[in-house]
Structures are given as C-alpha cells and as structure tokens.
Amino acid sequence: MLKFRWLMAGGMIAVAGAANAGVSATVTATNDYDFRGITQSAQDPAIQASIDYEHDAGLYVGAWGSNVDFGSGDPDVEIDLYGGFKKSLDSGFGYDVGAVYYTYHDSPSPSANYVELYTGASYQWLSGKLFYSPDYGGHSTAGHTAAWYLSADAEIPLPKDFTFQVHAGYNFGEYWKDAGEQFVDYSVGVGYTLGKFDLALKWVDGSDNESLKHTPGDVFSSDSKVVFSISTTFPWSSD
C-alpha cells in the first residue's frame, strides 16, 4: 500500500511537470492527517498529493489523495475528486463554490463514499466556508444523515516569510446530533516559506467532541495535538 501512495504522488508530479501553466501538483508530508479536529491516520504520519487544473476564468478541478487509518479491515487510501468556480476581485473580495466527492479505497463497504457541497467568501487574508453533505460519511454509517461544517480561517503575513495561521470550525447537523456531539474544532499555528517548500506547525484541538477523546488505537481521535507538515508545489518556478 505504501508503494501505491508513492506511485500516486510521483505520477501527479510527472503530469504537472509536463503540463501547461494551468496545471499544478502538490506533495505534502505530515505527522498526522487531521480533518476538522479528528485524526484520519490514527495520529500516524501521512503522505498526501494533489493535482489541480485552474482556468483563467475561475473554473477548477482536481484530485487529492492520502493514506488513512480507520482501524483493522477498513480503507487505507482516500482519494477526493473536486471541482468548482472561484474568483478574486480587485476590491480584495473573493468567492468560491464547488463540490467534493470523498472516496475510500480497499473498504469492505464502498458506500462510505459521500459528496459534500461548499460555498465560501474571502477578503484579503480572511476567509470563511460553509459545507453541506446530505449523506455525511456514506449511508453505511450515517443512515443518509445530513451534516454541516462552518469554517473561518485567517492567514496573516508576517516578516521574514512567516505567516500566522488560525482556524475555527463548527461541526453540526443531524449526523452530529445522532453521534451525540455537535462540536467546535480550532487550530493556531505558524507557516514559513523556505525556498520551494512551505512548512507549517500548528496546535489542533477537536477535544470539544467528548465522544472521540482517547479512542482505542487513536482511530478517529479528537485529542489535541501538534501537527507539522512540509509541502512543495510543482512545477517549480525559475525564481
């Protein structure tokens, strides 16, 4: 399975390097795959890669993949397909609408796959998004149950190629009511650009979700943690 992950990442890099300026690929290594305050890799490292195409008019499509750990016998790989339309205005405002299809491979139940719609707005370094899924987590686990996620993010430029990064999100809707928790997650951290690489170090806390604290084997744990990641995007510029 690890061989597959590296082949997937390498393939994305090769495609992006040979493509036109509208195509890019990003590879990321992180000590934990965090998703809205909940680990998707049982607090173990993850290798992630994406390939994206963006048209000057604002249309974009892409694919993103990562290893995951949902426990014994469950999927090992997540691949997400997404597309939408976004635009940045001269005033500093921007907007983004789209959809993402989450797929989980090598799963005993393919119905774990699900769709999420989103809409967002931004102004300079501040952004917010609202996500909605009519069947969060797939009907094998959610019973065709809807979920919402509201997020707010700020990435404030600092001197010497540093940025201050803060995030807050609220998980709510029938899915989370049925699970016993509607909860807040947040993170605070710093980013740094080192040549062709982007480094990020952040404190992540999803512990407002009491039902997922101290889970066996850290599967789907919402415990607070420190997450470090390093990423690079291809093709590299000649600067």
Salt bridges, closest charged atoms under 4 A:
ASP32 OD2 - LYS225 NZ 3.93
ASP34 OD1 - LYS225 NZ 3.30
ASP96 OD2 - LYS129 NZ 3.17
GLU116 OE1 - ARG36 NH2 2.91
ASP135 OD2 - HIS139 ND1 3.69
ASP135 OD2 - HIS144 ND1 3.68
ASP153 OD2 - HIS167 ND1 2.82
GLU174 OE2 - LYS177 NZ 3.74
ASP185 OD2 - HIS167 NE2 2.95
GLU210 OE1 - LYS213 NZ 3.75
ASP223 OD2 - HIS214 ND1 3.56
